[in-house]
């Protein structure tokens, strides 16, 4: 019985440690405010992806929700944004889609597949947010060339969109590789019941 209790406790402790690590890293999203050239260099997409892929039960959605909401409450006033503005709602939608992508990768034990998911998530985020900007911003022609402009050079007078994509891809690959390696090292089978890890019985 003590052995079973130890087996039950260990996966839960590992998950809690990983949750804490993701939350701490999520708070680093304020860094680009001090370094504008690092705009969109953020761990948030990797955090959302790996929460879906590596956490179980309520931790899988509570962790990214806390990281996003808390840090957005800190960051958004610096950009003059609120959580309920249309662009922020589209951003939250892209996070949700990346979370679902992570859920699709929950059975993998391949770091390469997690990194591939991170790249797909970064591209999804870029296409979703730039697509919304293209639809809502009169500076863009509502044509294929206007959409391509929104994805690449962006609106004249502002930083080009491809720099945001570069930083998004670089940071997502970096954080997915680092955190994904940790997640795979500590990953243990748990039951799908909310917050209730159980040992796997051998047959």
C-alpha positions in Angstrom: 0.0 0.0 0.0 2.7 2.6 0.8 4.3 1.8 -2.5 1.0 2.4 -4.4 0.6 5.7 -2.5 4.1 6.8 -3.5 3.4 5.9 -7.2 0.1 7.9 -7.0 1.8 10.9 -5.4 4.7 11.2 -7.7 2.9 12.0 -11.0 0.7 14.5 -9.1 3.8 16.2 -7.7 5.5 16.2 -11.0 2.5 17.8 -12.6 2.3 20.5 -9.9 6.0 21.3 -10.4 5.5 21.6 -14.2 2.5 23.9 -13.6 4.5 26.1 -11.4 7.3 26.3 -14.0 4.9 27.2 -16.7 3.3 30.0 -14.6 6.6 31.5 -13.7 7.8 31.5 -17.3 4.4 32.9 -18.4 5.1 36.0 -16.3 8.1 36.7 -18.4 5.8 38.0 -21.2 6.4 41.6 -20.0 10.1 41.5 -21.3 9.3 42.8 -24.8 8.0 46.0 -23.2 11.5 46.9 -22.3 13.0 45.7 -25.6 10.6 46.6 -28.5 12.8 44.7 -31.0 11.8 41.6 -29.2 8.0 42.1 -29.7 6.2 38.8 -29.9 9.3 37.0 -28.4 7.2 35.2 -25.8 6.8 31.8 -24.2 3.0 32.0 -24.3 2.4 29.9 -27.4 4.7 27.1 -26.1 3.0 27.4 -22.7 -0.5 27.0 -24.2 0.6 24.1 -26.5 2.4 22.2 -23.7 -0.5 22.7 -21.2 -2.7 20.9 -23.6 -0.1 18.3 -24.5 1.4 17.5 -21.1 -1.0 18.4 -18.3 -4.1 16.5 -17.3 -7.5 17.4 -15.8 -8.2 21.0 -14.7 -4.5 21.9 -14.7 -4.4 21.7 -18.5 -6.7 24.7 -18.9 -6.3 26.5 -15.6 -2.5 26.9 -16.1 -2.7 28.7 -19.5 -5.8 30.7 -18.4 -4.0 32.0 -15.4 -0.8 32.8 -17.3 -2.7 34.6 -20.1 -5.2 36.6 -17.9 -2.7 37.6 -15.3 0.0 38.7 -17.7 -2.5 40.4 -20.1 -3.8 42.5 -17.1 -0.2 43.6 -16.6 0.7 44.1 -20.3 -2.4 45.4 -22.0 -2.5 48.8 -20.3 0.9 49.5 -21.7 -0.5 49.0 -25.2 -3.8 50.8 -24.5 -5.7 47.5 -24.9 -8.4 45.8 -22.9 -9.2 42.1 -22.7 -12.6 42.6 -24.4 -11.4 44.4 -27.5 -12.0 42.5 -30.8 -8.3 42.0 -31.5 -7.7 40.5 -28.0 -10.7 38.2 -28.5 -9.2 36.9 -31.8 -5.9 36.5 -30.0 -7.6 34.4 -27.3 -9.3 32.4 -30.0 -5.9 31.6 -31.5 -4.6 30.5 -28.0 -7.6 28.2 -27.7 -6.9 26.6 -31.1 -3.3 26.1 -30.2 -4.4 24.5 -26.9 -6.6 22.0 -28.9 -3.6 21.3 -31.1 -1.7 20.5 -27.9 -4.5 18.1 -26.9 -4.0 16.3 -30.2 -0.3 15.8 -29.2 -1.0 14.6 -25.7 -0.1 11.0 -26.5 3.2 11.8 -28.1 6.6 11.2 -26.5 8.5 12.8 -29.4 10.1 16.1 -28.8 10.3 16.6 -32.6 6.5 16.4 -32.8 6.1 18.9 -30.0 8.4 21.3 -31.8 6.5 20.7 -35.0 3.3 21.5 -33.1 4.9 24.7 -31.8 5.8 25.8 -35.4 2.3 25.0 -36.5 0.9 27.0 -33.6 3.1 30.0 -34.3 2.0 30.0 -38.0 -1.6 29.6 -36.9 -1.3 32.6 -34.5 0.4 34.8 -37.2 -2.2 33.9 -39.9 -5.2 34.4 -37.5 -4.1 37.7 -36.0 -2.8 39.2 -39.3 -5.9 37.9 -41.1 -8.1 39.8 -38.6 -5.9 42.9 -39.0 -6.4 42.6 -42.8 -10.1 42.4 -42.5 -10.5 45.2 -40.1 -7.8 47.7 -41.1 -8.7 50.0 -44.0 -5.0 50.4 -44.7 -5.1 47.0 -46.4 -6.6 46.4 -49.8 -9.2 43.6 -49.5 -7.5 41.5 -52.1 -4.9 38.7 -52.2 -2.1 41.2 -52.4 -3.5 43.1 -49.4 -3.6 39.9 -47.4 0.0 39.1 -48.4 0.9 42.6 -47.2 -0.7 42.1 -43.9 1.3 38.8 -43.5 4.7 40.2 -44.5 5.4 44.0 -44.5 2.3 45.0 -42.5 0.9 48.5 -42.4 3.3 51.3 -43.6 4.8 53.3 -40.7 4.9 50.3 -38.4 7.3 47.4 -37.8 6.9 44.8 -40.6 4.8 41.8 -39.8 7.6 39.4 -40.8 9.6 40.6 -37.8 6.8 39.6 -35.5 6.6 36.2 -37.2 10.3 35.8 -36.9 10.2 36.5 -33.1 7.1 34.3 -32.6 8.7 31.3 -34.4 12.0 31.7 -32.7 10.6 32.0 -29.2 8.0 29.3 -29.7 10.6 26.8 -31.0 13.0 27.7 -28.2 10.5 27.4 -25.3 8.7 24.4 -26.8 12.1 22.5 -27.1 13.2 23.4 -23.6 9.9 22.9 -21.8 8.9 20.0 -24.0 12.1 18.2 -23.0 11.3 18.8 -19.3 7.7 17.7 -19.8 8.7 14.4 -21.5 11.2 13.7 -18.8 8.6 14.0 -16.0 5.6 12.8 -18.0 3.7 10.0 -16.2 0.5 8.2 -17.1 -2.5 9.7 -15.2 -6.2 9.0 -15.3 -8.4 11.4 -17.3 -10.4 12.1 -14.1 -9.9 15.7 -13.0 -6.8 16.1 -10.8 -6.7 12.4 -10.0 -3.4 10.8 -11.1 -3.4 7.0 -10.7 -0.7 4.4 -11.2 -0.8 2.3 -14.3 -1.2 -1.4 -13.6 0.9 -3.8 -15.5 -0.9 -6.8 -17.2 
